[in-house]
């Protein structure tokens, strides 16, 4: 999921440089949402592993 976030971020940068502001804004929004989902899943995974007593 982090790779999708990076992909949309790069797409937003390229679209912004080329002047496609609508596409750049949409791609940046998608990248931001995917990044936050990735962070939430990372925290949930770390907490569940800590509660089970496993080390990373």
For each residue, the residues with C-beta under 8 A, 3 or more apart:
1: 4 5 34 37 38 41
2: 5 6 34 35 38
3: 6 7
4: 1 7 8 34
5: 1 2 8 9 31 32 34 35 38
6: 2 3 9 10 31
7: 3 4 10 11 31
8: 4 5 11 12 27 28 30 31 34
9: 5 6 12 13 27 28 31
10: 6 7 13 14
11: 7 8 14 15 23 27 31
12: 8 9 15 16 23 24 25 27 28 31
13: 9 10 16 17 24
14: 10 11 17 18
15: 11 12 18 20 21 23 24 27
16: 12 13 19 20 21 24
17: 13 14
18: 14 15
19: 16
20: 15 16 23 24
21: 15 16 24 25
22: 25 26
23: 11 12 15 20 26 27
24: 12 13 15 16 20 21 27 28
25: 12 21 22 28 29
26: 22 23 29 30
27: 8 9 11 12 15 23 24 30 31
28: 8 9 12 24 25 31 32
29: 25 26 32 33
30: 8 26 27 33 34
31: 5 6 7 8 9 11 12 27 28 34 35
32: 5 28 29 35 36
33: 29 30 36 37
34: 1 2 4 5 8 30 31 37 38
35: 2 5 31 32 38 39
36: 32 33 39 40
37: 1 33 34 40 41
38: 1 2 5 34 35 41 42
39: 35 36 42 43
40: 36 37 43 44
41: 1 37 38 44 45
42: 38 39 45 46
43: 39 40 46 47
44: 40 41 47 48
45: 41 42 48 49
46: 42 43 49 50 56
47: 43 44 50 51
48: 44 45 51 52
49: 45 46 52 54 55 56
50: 46 47 53 54
51: 47 48
52: 48 49
53: 50
54: 49 50
55: 49
56: 46 49
